[in-house]
Amino acid sequence: MFLRNTILRSRQPIVRSLTTLTPVSTKLAPPAAASYSQAMKANNFVYVSGQIPYTPENKPVEGTISDKAEQVFQNIKNILKESGSSMDKIVKVNVFLADINNFKEFNGVYAKYFNVHKPARSCVAVKDLPLNVDLEVEVIAVEKVNNE
C-alpha cells in the first residue's frame, strides 16, 4: 500500500554509506584565518575555502586587482594540488568582489586560468570581505582519478 509500510514489514536493514571527511592543508597557501580548513575532501569532491589575496607567509598582496587575483588563483592551485586535484577539475567557482567595478580586470586574470576548461561560476559584489580585502574566491573541484 504505502512504500513506508512495505519497508517496515520487510525487516531489511536500511544501508547507509558513511562519508569520510578529510581536511586539506598546505604551507603553499596562507593558513586559515579562523576555525576552518583550507579545504575539505568528501566523496571525491574538494571544497576549497574562500581564498583571499594573501601570500603563503600570510602577508597581504598589494597592487592591482590583477596582482591580487593572481595570488588567489596560485593559492587555490596549491591547495588543489595538495588535495589530489587541479584547476582543470574545478566544477564551480564563487567570486566575491568588494567593488563590482573591478569585475573586468578580475575577469582578465580569470580567463587566463579558465580559457579551455570553463567551470560554472557566480560573481557577486559584497559590502565587505574578511581582513578588508578586495576579493575572495572559493571553488569546488573533483579529485583526479588514476593519474590524470
DSSP file (Angstrom, degrees, kcal/mol; ACC not computed):
  #  RESIDUE AA STRUCTURE BP1 BP2  ACC     N-H-->O    O-->H-N    N-H-->O    O-->H-N    TCO  KAPPA ALPHA  PHI   PSI    X-CA   Y-CA   Z-CA
    1    1 A M              0   0    0      0, 0.0     2,-0.4     0, 0.0     3,-0.1   0.000 360.0 360.0 360.0 -69.4    0.0    0.0    0.0
    2    2 A F     >  -     0   0    0      1,-0.1     4,-2.1     0, 0.0     5,-0.2  -0.877 360.0-130.7-109.4 145.2    2.5    2.6    1.1
    3    3 A L  H  > S+     0   0    0     -2,-0.4     4,-2.5     1,-0.2     5,-0.2   0.894 108.9  56.1 -58.3 -40.9    6.2    2.4    0.5
    4    4 A R  H  > S+     0   0    0      1,-0.2     4,-2.4     2,-0.2    -1,-0.2   0.917 107.8  47.8 -58.6 -44.5    6.9    3.1    4.2
    5    5 A N  H  > S+     0   0    0      1,-0.2     4,-2.3     2,-0.2    -1,-0.2   0.878 110.1  52.8 -65.9 -37.3    4.7    0.2    5.3
    6    6 A T  H  X S+     0   0    0     -4,-2.1     4,-1.7     2,-0.2    -2,-0.2   0.923 110.8  46.9 -63.4 -43.7    6.4   -2.1    2.8
    7    7 A I  H  X S+     0   0    0     -4,-2.5     4,-0.8     1,-0.2     5,-0.5   0.920 112.4  49.7 -64.7 -43.0    9.8   -1.1    4.1
    8    8 A L  H  < S+     0   0    0     -4,-2.4     3,-0.5     1,-0.2    -1,-0.2   0.881 112.6  46.9 -64.7 -38.1    8.8   -1.6    7.7
    9    9 A R  H  < S+     0   0    0     -4,-2.3    -1,-0.2     1,-0.2    -2,-0.2   0.790 102.3  64.6 -73.3 -27.7    7.3   -5.0    7.0
   10   10 A S  H  < S-     0   0    0     -4,-1.7    -1,-0.2    -5,-0.2    -2,-0.2   0.761  85.4-152.5 -70.8 -23.3   10.3   -6.2    5.0
   11   11 A R     <  +     0   0    0     -4,-0.8    -3,-0.1    -3,-0.5    -1,-0.1   0.653  42.5 146.5  58.9  16.2   12.6   -6.0    8.1
   12   12 A Q        -     0   0    0     -5,-0.5    -1,-0.2     1,-0.1    -2,-0.1  -0.664  54.4-111.6 -79.9 135.8   15.5   -5.5    5.8
   13   13 A P        -     0   0    0      0, 0.0     2,-0.6     0, 0.0    -1,-0.1  -0.397  24.9-122.2 -66.8 144.4   18.1   -3.1    7.2
   14   14 A I        -     0   0    0     -2,-0.1     2,-0.5    -3,-0.0    -7,-0.0  -0.792  27.8-143.5 -87.5 122.2   18.5    0.2    5.6
   15   15 A V        -     0   0    0     -2,-0.6     2,-0.4     2,-0.0    -3,-0.0  -0.743  20.2-178.5 -93.6 129.2   22.0    0.6    4.4
   16   16 A R        -     0   0    0     -2,-0.5     2,-0.3     0, 0.0    -2,-0.0  -0.978  19.9-136.1-123.7 139.4   23.7    3.9    4.6
   17   17 A S        -     0   0    0     -2,-0.4     2,-0.4     1,-0.0    -2,-0.0  -0.732  18.5-130.7 -93.0 145.6   27.2    4.7    3.5
   18   18 A L        -     0   0    0     -2,-0.3     2,-0.5     2,-0.0    -1,-0.0  -0.740  14.8-137.4 -94.3 142.0   29.5    6.8    5.6
   19   19 A T        -     0   0    0     -2,-0.4     2,-0.6    23,-0.0    23,-0.0  -0.846   9.8-141.2-100.2 131.8   31.3    9.7    4.2
   20   20 A T        -     0   0    0     -2,-0.5     2,-0.5     2,-0.0    23,-0.4  -0.815  12.6-155.1 -91.6 127.2   34.9   10.3    5.1
   21   21 A L        -     0   0    0     -2,-0.6    21,-0.2    21,-0.1    19,-0.0  -0.902  11.3-172.8-103.4 125.9   35.8   13.9    5.6
   22   22 A T  E     -A   41   0A   0     19,-2.3    19,-2.7    -2,-0.5     2,-0.1  -0.960  15.3-141.0-123.9 116.0   39.4   14.8    5.1
   23   23 A P  E     -A   40   0A   0      0, 0.0     2,-0.4     0, 0.0    17,-0.2  -0.449  15.4-148.2 -71.5 148.1   40.9   18.2    5.8
   24   24 A V  E     +A   39   0A   0     15,-2.7    15,-1.1    -2,-0.1    14,-0.7  -0.954  20.4 170.4-119.4 136.7   43.5   19.6    3.4
   25   25 A S        +     0   0    0     -2,-0.4     2,-0.3    13,-0.2    12,-0.0  -0.993   5.0 175.5-146.7 138.2   46.3   21.9    4.4
   26   26 A T    >   -     0   0    0     -2,-0.3     3,-0.8     4,-0.1    53,-0.1  -0.993  33.3-139.9-139.8 148.1   49.4   23.1    2.6
   27   27 A K  T 3  S+     0   0    0     -2,-0.3    52,-0.0     1,-0.2    -1,-0.0   0.472  96.7  78.7 -81.0  -2.3   52.1   25.6    3.6
   28   28 A L  T 3  S+     0   0    0     50,-0.1    -1,-0.2     2,-0.1    50,-0.2   0.244  95.9  47.3 -91.0  12.6   52.0   26.8    0.0
   29   29 A A  S <  S-     0   0    0     -3,-0.8    26,-0.1    27,-0.2    -3,-0.1  -0.960 104.7 -81.3-143.7 158.2   48.9   28.8    0.7
   30   30 A P        -     0   0    0      0, 0.0    -4,-0.1     0, 0.0    27,-0.1  -0.287  53.9-104.1 -62.1 146.6   48.0   31.2    3.6
   31   31 A P        -     0   0    0      0, 0.0     6,-0.1     0, 0.0    -4,-0.0  -0.289  47.4 -83.2 -66.3 155.7   46.9   29.5    6.8
   32   32 A A        -     0   0    0      4,-0.2     6,-0.1     1,-0.1     5,-0.0  -0.350  33.9-143.8 -58.5 138.3   43.2   29.5    7.7
   33   33 A A  S    S+     0   0    0     -3,-0.1     2,-0.2     2,-0.0    -1,-0.1   0.495  76.7   2.0 -86.6  -4.3   42.4   32.8    9.4
   34   34 A A  S    S-     0   0    0      2,-0.2     2,-1.8     3,-0.0    -2,-0.1  -0.706 113.6 -37.9-154.9-155.6   39.9   31.2   11.8
   35   35 A S  S    S+     0   0    0     -2,-0.2     2,-0.3     2,-0.0    -2,-0.0  -0.532  99.4  88.3 -86.5  74.3   38.4   27.8   12.8
   36   36 A Y  S    S-     0   0    0     -2,-1.8     2,-0.3    13,-0.0    -2,-0.2  -0.955  72.5-105.7-155.8 169.8   38.2   26.2    9.3
   37   37 A S        -     0   0    0     -2,-0.3    12,-0.2     1,-0.1     3,-0.1  -0.690  24.4-122.7 -99.6 154.5   40.3   24.2    6.9
   38   38 A Q  S    S-     0   0    0    -14,-0.7    11,-2.3    -2,-0.3     2,-0.3   0.879  96.0 -15.2 -59.7 -36.3   41.9   25.4    3.7
   39   39 A A  E     -AB  24  48A   0    -15,-1.1   -15,-2.7     9,-0.3     2,-0.4  -0.977  61.7-143.4-159.0 162.2   39.8   22.7    2.0
   40   40 A M  E     -AB  23  47A   0      7,-1.8     7,-3.1    -2,-0.3     2,-0.4  -0.998  11.4-147.3-132.1 138.9   37.8   19.5    2.8
   41   41 A K  E     +AB  22  46A   0    -19,-2.7   -19,-2.3    -2,-0.4     2,-0.3  -0.889  26.9 158.0-104.9 136.1   37.6   16.4    0.8
   42   42 A A  E >   - B   0  45A   0      3,-2.2     3,-2.0    -2,-0.4   -21,-0.1  -0.915  65.6  -9.9-156.7 128.7   34.4   14.3    0.7
   43   43 A N  T 3  S-     0   0    0    -23,-0.4     3,-0.1    -2,-0.3   -22,-0.1   0.874 127.8 -51.8  52.1  45.7   33.0   11.8   -1.8
   44   44 A N  T 3  S+     0   0    0      1,-0.3    99,-2.5    98,-0.1     2,-0.3   0.576 116.3 114.3  67.9  11.6   35.7   12.6   -4.4
   45   45 A F  E <   -BC  42 142A   0     -3,-2.0    -3,-2.2    97,-0.2     2,-0.5  -0.832  55.0-149.9-107.7 151.9   35.0   16.3   -4.2
   46   46 A V  E     -BC  41 141A   0     95,-3.4    95,-2.7    -2,-0.3     2,-0.7  -0.985   6.1-162.5-121.6 120.1   37.3   19.0   -2.9
   47   47 A Y  E     -BC  40 140A   0     -7,-3.1    -7,-1.8    -2,-0.5     2,-0.5  -0.890  10.1-159.1-105.4 106.4   35.7   22.0   -1.3
   48   48 A V  E     -BC  39 139A   0     91,-2.7    91,-0.9    -2,-0.7    -9,-0.3  -0.753  16.4-126.3 -91.7 125.7   38.2   24.9   -1.1
   49   49 A S  E     -     0   0A   0    -11,-2.3    90,-0.2    -2,-0.5    88,-0.1  -0.212  47.7 -70.9 -61.9 158.0   37.5   27.6    1.4
   50   50 A G  E     -     0   0A   0     88,-0.1     2,-0.4    86,-0.1    88,-0.3  -0.286  52.6-149.0 -54.5 128.1   37.4   31.2    0.2
   51   51 A Q  E     - C   0 137A   0     86,-3.2    86,-1.9    -3,-0.1    21,-0.1  -0.868  11.4-165.5-105.5 134.1   40.9   32.3   -0.7
   52   52 A I        -     0   0    0     -2,-0.4     2,-2.6    84,-0.2    84,-0.2  -0.703  42.0 -83.1-112.9 166.0   41.9   36.0   -0.3
   53   53 A P  S    S+     0   0    0      0, 0.0     8,-2.8     0, 0.0     2,-0.3  -0.375  82.1 125.1 -75.8  72.3   44.9   37.8   -1.7
   54   54 A Y  B     -F   60   0B   0     -2,-2.6    21,-0.1     6,-0.2    -2,-0.0  -0.943  57.6-121.4-123.7 148.0   47.4   36.8    1.0
   55   55 A T    >   -     0   0    0      4,-2.8     3,-2.3    -2,-0.3   -26,-0.1  -0.338  34.6-100.2 -80.0 167.2   50.8   35.1    0.4
   56   56 A P  T 3  S+     0   0    0      0, 0.0   -27,-0.2     0, 0.0    -1,-0.1   0.754 126.4  61.8 -58.6 -22.2   51.7   31.7    1.9
   57   57 A E  T 3  S-     0   0    0      2,-0.1   -29,-0.0   -27,-0.1   -30,-0.0   0.325 122.3-110.6 -84.9   8.3   53.6   33.7    4.5
   58   58 A N  S <  S+     0   0    0     -3,-2.3    -4,-0.0     1,-0.2    -1,-0.0   0.827  72.8 138.9  67.2  35.7   50.2   35.3    5.5
   59   59 A K        -     0   0    0     -4,-0.1    -4,-2.8     1,-0.0    -1,-0.2  -0.905  56.3-112.7-109.0 137.9   51.1   38.7    4.1
   60   60 A P  B     -F   54   0B   0      0, 0.0     2,-0.5     0, 0.0    -6,-0.2  -0.410  28.5-121.8 -68.6 144.3   48.5   40.8    2.1
   61   61 A V        -     0   0    0     -8,-2.8     2,-0.2    -2,-0.1     7,-0.1  -0.747  26.4-156.3 -86.3 128.5   49.2   41.3   -1.6
   62   62 A E        +     0   0    0     -2,-0.5     2,-0.3     5,-0.1     0, 0.0  -0.593  48.8  50.2 -95.8 163.5   49.4   45.0   -2.5
   63   63 A G  S    S-     0   0    0     -2,-0.2    -2,-0.0     4,-0.1     2,-0.0  -0.798  89.5  -8.9 115.5-153.5   48.8   46.3   -6.0
   64   64 A T     >  -     0   0    0     -2,-0.3     4,-2.2     1,-0.1     5,-0.2  -0.201  64.9-104.8 -81.1 169.6   46.1   45.9   -8.6
   65   65 A I  H  > S+     0   0    0      1,-0.2     4,-3.1     2,-0.2     5,-0.2   0.864 123.8  57.6 -60.4 -35.9   43.1   43.6   -8.7
   66   66 A S  H  > S+     0   0    0      2,-0.2     4,-2.4     1,-0.2    -1,-0.2   0.931 106.0  47.9 -60.7 -45.7   45.1   41.6  -11.3
   67   67 A D  H  > S+     0   0    0      1,-0.2     4,-1.6     2,-0.2    -2,-0.2   0.919 115.2  45.7 -59.5 -44.2   48.0   41.1   -8.8
   68   68 A K  H  X S+     0   0    0     -4,-2.2     4,-2.2     1,-0.2    -2,-0.2   0.898 111.3  51.1 -68.6 -41.2   45.6   40.1   -6.1
   69   69 A A  H  X S+     0   0    0     -4,-3.1     4,-2.7     1,-0.2     5,-0.2   0.893 106.2  55.9 -64.3 -39.4   43.7   37.7   -8.3
   70   70 A E  H  X S+     0   0    0     -4,-2.4     4,-2.0    -5,-0.2    -1,-0.2   0.918 109.3  46.7 -58.1 -43.2   46.9   36.0   -9.4
   71   71 A Q  H  X S+     0   0    0     -4,-1.6     4,-2.5     2,-0.2    -2,-0.2   0.912 110.4  52.5 -66.2 -41.9   47.8   35.3   -5.8
   72   72 A V  H  X S+     0   0    0     -4,-2.2     4,-2.3     1,-0.2    -2,-0.2   0.930 111.6  45.9 -59.0 -46.3   44.3   34.0   -5.1
   73   73 A F  H  X S+     0   0    0     -4,-2.7     4,-2.6     1,-0.2    -1,-0.2   0.840 110.4  53.4 -69.7 -31.4   44.5   31.6   -8.0
   74   74 A Q  H  X S+     0   0    0     -4,-2.0     4,-2.4    -5,-0.2    -1,-0.2   0.913 109.4  49.4 -65.4 -41.6   48.0   30.5   -7.0
   75   75 A N  H  X S+     0   0    0     -4,-2.5     4,-2.3     2,-0.2    -2,-0.2   0.935 112.6  47.1 -60.6 -46.5   46.7   29.7   -3.5
   76   76 A I  H  X S+     0   0    0     -4,-2.3     4,-2.8     1,-0.2     5,-0.2   0.930 110.9  51.9 -61.6 -45.8   43.8   27.7   -5.0
   77   77 A K  H  X S+     0   0    0     -4,-2.6     4,-2.3     1,-0.2    -1,-0.2   0.908 111.2  47.5 -57.4 -44.4   46.1   25.8   -7.4
   78   78 A N  H  X S+     0   0    0     -4,-2.4     4,-2.0     2,-0.2    -1,-0.2   0.886 112.4  48.3 -67.3 -39.3   48.4   24.9   -4.5
   79   79 A I  H  X S+     0   0    0     -4,-2.3     4,-1.5     2,-0.2    -2,-0.2   0.920 112.0  49.7 -66.8 -43.0   45.5   23.7   -2.2
   80   80 A L  H  X>S+     0   0    0     -4,-2.8     5,-3.0     1,-0.2     4,-0.5   0.910 109.2  51.8 -62.7 -41.6   44.1   21.7   -5.1
   81   81 A K  H ><5S+     0   0    0     -4,-2.3     3,-1.3     1,-0.2    -1,-0.2   0.928 108.8  50.6 -60.3 -44.3   47.4   20.0   -5.8
   82   82 A E  H 3<5S+     0   0    0     -4,-2.0    -1,-0.2     1,-0.3    -2,-0.2   0.808 110.8  50.7 -62.1 -29.3   47.8   19.1   -2.1
   83   83 A S  H 3<5S-     0   0    0     -4,-1.5    -1,-0.3    -3,-0.2    -2,-0.2   0.471 122.3-102.7 -89.6  -2.5   44.3   17.6   -2.2
   84   84 A G  T <<5S+     0   0    0     -3,-1.3    60,-3.1    -4,-0.5     2,-0.2   0.806  90.1  94.2  85.5  30.5   44.9   15.5   -5.3
   85   85 A S      < -     0   0    0     -5,-3.0    -1,-0.3    58,-0.2     2,-0.3  -0.666  54.4-151.1-135.7-168.8   43.1   17.7   -7.8
   86   86 A S    >   -     0   0    0     56,-0.4     3,-1.9    -2,-0.2    56,-0.2  -0.965  38.1 -88.1-161.5 172.9   43.9   20.6  -10.1
   87   87 A M  G >  S+     0   0    0     -2,-0.3     3,-1.3     1,-0.3    -1,-0.1   0.820 121.4  58.8 -60.8 -32.6   42.5   23.7  -11.8
   88   88 A D  G 3  S+     0   0    0      1,-0.2    -1,-0.3    30,-0.0    30,-0.1   0.435  99.8  59.3 -80.5   4.1   41.1   21.7  -14.7
   89   89 A K  G <  S+     0   0    0     -3,-1.9    53,-2.0    28,-0.1     2,-0.3   0.299  76.3 120.4-108.0   5.4   39.0   19.6  -12.2
   90   90 A I  E <   +D  141   0A   0     -3,-1.3    51,-0.3    51,-0.2     3,-0.1  -0.539  34.1 177.1 -73.0 132.5   37.1   22.6  -10.8
   91   91 A V  E     +     0   0A   0     49,-3.0    29,-1.9     1,-0.3     2,-0.4   0.681  66.2  24.2-104.6 -25.7   33.3   22.4  -11.3
   92   92 A K  E     -De 140 120A   0     48,-1.8    48,-2.3    27,-0.2     2,-0.4  -0.997  57.8-169.4-147.1 136.6   32.2   25.6   -9.6
   93   93 A V  E     -De 139 121A   0     27,-2.0    29,-2.3    -2,-0.4     2,-0.5  -0.991   4.5-164.2-125.2 132.4   33.7   28.9   -8.7
   94   94 A N  E     -De 138 122A   0     44,-2.9    44,-2.4    -2,-0.4     2,-0.4  -0.981  10.8-167.1-116.1 123.3   32.2   31.5   -6.4
   95   95 A V  E     -De 137 123A   0     27,-2.6    29,-2.6    -2,-0.5     2,-0.5  -0.918   6.0-167.6-113.9 133.6   33.8   35.0   -6.7
   96   96 A F  E     -De 136 124A   0     40,-2.9    40,-1.9    -2,-0.4     2,-0.4  -0.984   6.8-173.0-121.6 121.4   33.2   37.8   -4.2
   97   97 A L  E     -De 135 125A   0     27,-2.7    29,-2.6    -2,-0.5    38,-0.2  -0.944  23.2-152.4-116.1 134.3   34.3   41.3   -5.1
   98   98 A A  S    S+     0   0    0     36,-2.9     2,-0.4    -2,-0.4    37,-0.1   0.725  95.9  31.0 -73.4 -20.6   34.2   44.3   -2.8
   99   99 A D    >   -     0   0    0     35,-0.5     3,-2.4     1,-0.1    -1,-0.3  -0.923  68.6-155.9-141.0 112.0   33.7   46.6   -5.8
  100  100 A I  G >  S+     0   0    0     -2,-0.4     3,-1.9     1,-0.3     4,-0.3   0.703  90.7  76.0 -62.1 -19.0   31.9   45.3   -8.9
  101  101 A N  G 3  S+     0   0    0      1,-0.3     4,-0.3     2,-0.1     3,-0.3   0.658  87.4  62.1 -65.9 -13.7   33.8   47.9  -10.9
  102  102 A N  G <> S+     0   0    0     -3,-2.4     4,-2.7     1,-0.2    -1,-0.3   0.410  75.9  98.2 -87.4   1.2   36.8   45.5  -10.6
  103  103 A F  H <> S+     0   0    0     -3,-1.9     4,-3.1     1,-0.2     5,-0.2   0.916  79.4  49.1 -57.8 -48.7   34.9   42.8  -12.5
  104  104 A K  H  > S+     0   0    0     -3,-0.3     4,-1.4    -4,-0.3    -1,-0.2   0.923 114.6  44.1 -60.9 -46.4   36.5   43.5  -15.9
  105  105 A E  H  > S+     0   0    0     -4,-0.3     4,-1.2     2,-0.2     3,-0.2   0.923 115.8  47.9 -65.2 -43.8   40.1   43.5  -14.5
  106  106 A F  H >X S+     0   0    0     -4,-2.7     4,-2.6     1,-0.2     3,-0.5   0.928 108.3  55.4 -59.8 -44.6   39.4   40.4  -12.4
  107  107 A N  H 3X S+     0   0    0     -4,-3.1     4,-2.5    -5,-0.2    -1,-0.2   0.802  99.5  61.1 -62.6 -29.7   37.9   38.6  -15.3
  108  108 A G  H 3X S+     0   0    0     -4,-1.4     4,-0.7    -3,-0.2    -1,-0.2   0.907 110.1  40.5 -62.3 -41.7   41.0   39.2  -17.4
  109  109 A V  H XX S+     0   0    0     -4,-1.2     4,-1.0    -3,-0.5     3,-1.0   0.914 112.6  55.7 -71.0 -43.7   43.0   37.1  -14.9
  110  110 A Y  H >X S+     0   0    0     -4,-2.6     4,-2.0     1,-0.3     3,-0.9   0.903 102.4  56.8 -54.0 -44.4   40.2   34.6  -14.5
  111  111 A A  H 3< S+     0   0    0     -4,-2.5    -1,-0.3     1,-0.3    -2,-0.2   0.758  98.8  60.7 -63.8 -25.8   40.2   34.0  -18.3
  112  112 A K  H << S+     0   0    0     -3,-1.0     3,-0.3    -4,-0.7    -1,-0.3   0.852 112.7  37.4 -67.6 -33.7   43.9   33.0  -18.2
  113  113 A Y  H << S+     0   0    0     -4,-1.0     2,-0.3    -3,-0.9    -2,-0.2   0.752 126.2  36.0 -88.9 -26.8   43.1   30.2  -15.8
  114  114 A F  S  < S+     0   0    0     -4,-2.0    -1,-0.2    -5,-0.2    -2,-0.1  -0.600  72.6 118.9-130.1  71.1   39.8   29.1  -17.4
  115  115 A N  S    S+     0   0    0     -3,-0.3    -1,-0.1    -2,-0.3     3,-0.1   0.756  91.7  17.6-103.9 -32.9   40.1   29.5  -21.2
  116  116 A V  S    S+     0   0    0      1,-0.3     2,-0.6    -3,-0.2    -2,-0.1   0.829 127.0  50.7 -98.9 -57.1   39.5   25.9  -22.3
  117  117 A H  S    S-     0   0    0     -4,-0.2    -1,-0.3     1,-0.0   -28,-0.1  -0.743  72.9-173.8 -81.9 121.0   38.0   24.4  -19.2
  118  118 A K        -     0   0    0     -2,-0.6     3,-0.1    -3,-0.1    -4,-0.1  -0.830   3.8-165.6-124.2  92.9   35.1   26.7  -18.1
  119  119 A P        -     0   0    0      0, 0.0   -27,-0.2     0, 0.0   -28,-0.1  -0.215  37.0 -85.0 -70.0 164.8   33.5   25.7  -14.8
  120  120 A A  E     -e   92   0A   0    -29,-1.9   -27,-2.0   -30,-0.0     2,-0.3  -0.387  57.5-169.4 -62.0 149.5   30.2   27.1  -13.6
  121  121 A R  E     -e   93   0A   0    -29,-0.2     2,-0.4    -3,-0.1   -27,-0.2  -1.000  25.5-166.1-150.6 145.5   30.7   30.4  -11.8
  122  122 A S  E     -e   94   0A   0    -29,-2.3   -27,-2.6    -2,-0.3     2,-0.4  -0.964  10.0-171.7-121.7 146.1   29.0   33.0   -9.7
  123  123 A C  E     +e   95   0A   0     -2,-0.4     2,-0.4   -29,-0.2   -27,-0.2  -0.958  11.4 172.3-139.9 121.1   30.3   36.5   -9.2
  124  124 A V  E     -e   96   0A   0    -29,-2.6   -27,-2.7    -2,-0.4     2,-0.4  -0.942  30.6-126.5-130.1 150.3   28.8   38.9   -6.7
  125  125 A A  E     -e   97   0A   0     -2,-0.4     2,-0.3   -29,-0.2   -27,-0.2  -0.787  31.4-169.8 -90.3 137.1   29.6   42.2   -5.2
  126  126 A V        -     0   0    0    -29,-2.6     3,-0.1    -2,-0.4   -26,-0.1  -0.887  29.7-125.6-126.7 157.8   29.6   42.3   -1.4
  127  127 A K  S    S-     0   0    0     -2,-0.3     2,-0.3     1,-0.2    -1,-0.1   0.938  88.9  -1.4 -68.6 -47.4   29.8   45.2    1.0
  128  128 A D        -     0   0    0     -3,-0.1    -1,-0.2   -31,-0.0     6,-0.1  -0.972  59.4-156.5-143.8 155.0   32.8   43.9    3.0
  129  129 A L    >   -     0   0    0     -2,-0.3     3,-1.6     4,-0.3     4,-0.1  -0.907  43.3 -75.5-127.8 159.4   35.2   40.9    3.0
  130  130 A P  G >  S+     0   0    0      0, 0.0     3,-1.4     0, 0.0    -1,-0.1  -0.195 116.6   9.5 -54.8 143.1   37.4   39.5    5.7
  131  131 A L  G 3  S-     0   0    0      1,-0.3    -3,-0.0   -79,-0.0   -79,-0.0   0.704 123.1 -80.6  59.2  22.8   40.5   41.5    6.6
  132  132 A N  G <  S+     0   0    0     -3,-1.6    -1,-0.3     1,-0.2     2,-0.1   0.803  82.7 159.2  57.1  34.5   39.3   44.3    4.3
  133  133 A V    <   -     0   0    0     -3,-1.4    -4,-0.3    -4,-0.1    -1,-0.2  -0.367  46.7-128.3 -83.0 168.0   40.4   42.6    1.1
  134  134 A D  S    S+     0   0    0      1,-0.2   -36,-2.9    -2,-0.1   -35,-0.5   0.701  82.2  15.4 -89.3 -22.6   39.1   43.3   -2.4
  135  135 A L  E     - D   0  97A   0    -38,-0.2     2,-0.3   -37,-0.1   -38,-0.2  -0.988  50.9-169.4-152.2 158.8   38.2   39.8   -3.4
  136  136 A E  E     - D   0  96A   0    -40,-1.9   -40,-2.9    -2,-0.3     2,-0.4  -0.981   9.5-166.8-147.4 141.0   37.7   36.3   -2.3
  137  137 A V  E     -CD  51  95A   0    -86,-1.9   -86,-3.2    -2,-0.3     2,-0.3  -0.997   4.4-177.2-134.2 130.9   37.3   33.1   -4.4
  138  138 A E  E     - D   0  94A   0    -44,-2.4   -44,-2.9    -2,-0.4     2,-0.3  -0.939  10.1-169.0-122.5 151.0   36.1   29.7   -3.4
  139  139 A V  E     -CD  48  93A   0    -91,-0.9   -91,-2.7    -2,-0.3     2,-0.4  -0.943  19.6-149.0-138.0 158.2   35.9   26.6   -5.6
  140  140 A I  E     +CD  47  92A   0    -48,-2.3   -49,-3.0    -2,-0.3   -48,-1.8  -0.999  29.6 168.8-123.0 129.7   34.6   23.1   -5.7
  141  141 A A  E     -CD  46  90A   0    -95,-2.7   -95,-3.4    -2,-0.4     2,-0.3  -0.847  30.6-119.5-132.6 168.0   36.6   20.5   -7.6
  142  142 A V  E     -C   45   0A   0    -53,-2.0   -56,-0.4    -2,-0.3   -97,-0.2  -0.809  36.1-105.5-105.0 154.2   36.7   16.8   -8.1
  143  143 A E        -     0   0    0    -99,-2.5   -58,-0.2    -2,-0.3     2,-0.1  -0.398  37.8-102.6 -73.1 154.0   39.7   14.7   -7.3
  144  144 A K        -     0   0    0    -60,-3.1     2,-0.4    -2,-0.1     3,-0.1  -0.471  35.2-144.5 -71.2 150.1   41.9   13.3  -10.0
  145  145 A V        -     0   0    0      1,-0.2     3,-0.3    -2,-0.1   -61,-0.0  -0.977  64.5 -12.6-122.5 131.0   41.4    9.6  -10.8
  146  146 A N  S    S-     0   0    0     -2,-0.4    -1,-0.2     1,-0.2     0, 0.0   0.916 126.7 -45.5  49.7  61.4   44.1    7.2  -11.9
  147  147 A N              0   0    0      1,-0.1    -1,-0.2    -3,-0.1    -3,-0.0   0.802 360.0 360.0  58.7  35.7   47.0    9.5  -12.6
  148  148 A E              0   0    0     -3,-0.3    -1,-0.1     0, 0.0    -2,-0.1   0.507 360.0 360.0 -64.7 360.0   45.0   12.1  -14.6
